[in-house]
Amino acid sequence: MAAMTYPLRSLLALVLTCITSTCGTGQNAPTAGTGQQRPKVGLVLQGGGALGLAHVDVITWLEENHIPVDYIAGTSMGGLVGGVYSSEVEAEVVSPGHD
């Protein structure tokens, strides 16, 4: 696995903090088909043009690991990436390597 850059590490730490901080709040969303409750997940994306790619990578990781996102907030580039993601565009379509 390639070494993660500082912005990607800090963004991943922020996302994981948001995920774990909502686990004990009592805010739960229904799990499809099971009738069980799951914690709600919020995704916070910070601003900065270079971080836009890191945002896409984090969203791709969340999708690959089947972690649903209930809330999205972002500033500047994070708001743009979050807006595109909330419109249900797959992360791989947004990434620059996509043809």
ABEGO torsion letter per residue (X at the ends): XBBBBAAAAAAAAAAAAAAAAAAAAGBBBBBBGAGBBBBBBBBBBBBEAAAAAAAAAAAAAAAAAGBBBABBBBBEAAAAAAAAAAAGBBAAAABAABX
